[in-house]
Amino acid sequence: MRLWHKNLIKGLPREQLVAQWRELSSIAGSIQTKGTPNHVLVNFVLDFPFDHFITYAKLVRAEMTNRGYRTMNSVWDKIVKLKPDWEEIPIENLYAEHMNNTYLVICMYNLMEKYICGGIKEEDWSNLYQVYCQHSAFKEVYTKGLVKDRTDGIIHSKLDLF
């Protein structure tokens, strides 16, 4: 169970995007019945007003709709039931303290493992990686096999950043 980084939604392969919608349904259901998603990777949603969760779900739903995938209104209704008078959060503020650059890299490593094991096709990985590069603070400046992070000046090996 995981919420992919908000900036990766547009690049997620079909399987991961559709699974994300199912995860959102499951998380909303768990919160409504148990008061918690009770999973270490998504418990952070309780640290924010439900406006964040619903805005995130709207982002996922919009991408699915944009690609021509169906979303069930019953799932959306279950999500919105968490806070019927919700207000949309600007994307740059959405889970800002959690969905930072470190989380973006963590998500990419997870997706990279799926790619290496054959769970993501080459074309899908290429598209996803392009989306990642648009949003990552790790702008690639190659120097003898090393990459310099423009935000903190730290030198990382290429393996650290793909």
N, C-alpha and C positions, 0 to 999 in steps of 0.2 A: 504494500500500500504506500503510495507516494503521490504528492502533488508535484508535477513537473514545474520547473521554473517558468514563471509567467512569460518570459521573453522567448521561450522555446515552443510555445503552443503552435505558432504558425508553421513551424518546421517539423512538428512531430509526424512520424509515419502514421498511416491509417490505424494500425493496430494499437499503437500507444494512445492516440487521440480518442478512439472509441473506448478503450479501457479506462481512460481518464474520466470520461462521462460516467461510466459504471462506478468508478471509485467515488466520485462526488455523490452519487446516489447512496452508496453504502455509508459514507461518512455522515451525510445528512440523516439517514435513518438511524445510525448508531447514536448520534447526538440526541435525536428526538426520543429514542427508547431508553438509552442508558445514561444520557447526559455527557457522553464522551465518545470520541472515535476509538479510544483505548488502543492506540497504535503509536509507537514511539516516533515514527516518521511523519505523522500527521497531527499529533496532539497539539502542535503549535497553533492550529486554527482557533483553539480556544483562548489563545493569548490576544486575540484581535476581535473587534466587533464583527458580528456576522455579516456586516456590509462587505467585508473583504472576501469572505467565502462566496457570497452570492455574486459579487462582481467577477471573481475568478471563474465561477461556473458560467456566467454570462459570456466571458471571453472564450471559454471552451466551446460553449454552444454556438456562438457566432462563427467560430472557425469550422465547426462541423457543418453548419448550415451553408457556409461559403463553399465548402467542398461538395455539397449535395448529399450529405449524410443526414439521416433522420434522427431527430431527438424526440424522446417521448415527453409530452406535456406533463404527464404524471410525475416524471423525475424532476422537471423544473418546478412544479408545484410543491413537491416535497422539500426542495432546496429553499424556495422562497418562504415556505412555512416557518423557517427558522427565525425570520424577521420580516413580516409582511410589509412593513413601512421602510424597507432598506433604501439606502442611498448609494449610488454608484461611486466607487473610489477611483480617482485617476490612476492609470496604470503605473505611473512612476511612484505612487504612494502605496500601491497594492502589496501588502505583506513586505513592506520595504525593509524592515529590520531583519527579516528572515530570508527573503528571496534576494540576497545580495550576490556579488560576484563569486564568492566562495560556493554558495549553493548552486549557482549556474554551472560551475566546473564540476561539482559533485554529480549533478544530474547528467552532464555530458559524459562523465566516466561511466555511469550506470548504462547510459544508452550506447556508449562505445563498446562495452562488454557484450551487449545484445548484438551489435553489429559484428563483432569479432566471432561470436558463436553462431552467426548465420541467421539471427532473428530479425535483422534489419537489412534490407537490400542495399546494394551499392548506391543506386540512384537516390534512395531515401536518405541514406547516410550523408551523401554529398549535399543534398538540399538542407538537411538539418545542420550540418557543419557550417554552411553559409549563413544560416540564421544565427547560429552561435557566434560567429565572427563579427556579425553586425552589432551584437550586444555585449560582447565580452570586453572587460577592461584590459584583457591580455591582448594587446595589439602586437602582432608578430614583427619583431625586429630581429632578424637572424644575424648572429655573429658567431662564427665558428661552432655551429651546432647548438647555440644557446639562444634563448628568447628573453628579452628584457621586458618586464611589465612596466608600461608607461605610468601606471598610477603609483607604484611604490618603489620603482627603481631596482627591484630585486631581480637577480638573474636566475632563471629557472632552466632546467634542461628541457629540450623539446618534448621529451616523454611526459613531463609534468603538464604540458598544455596541448598535447596531441601533436 
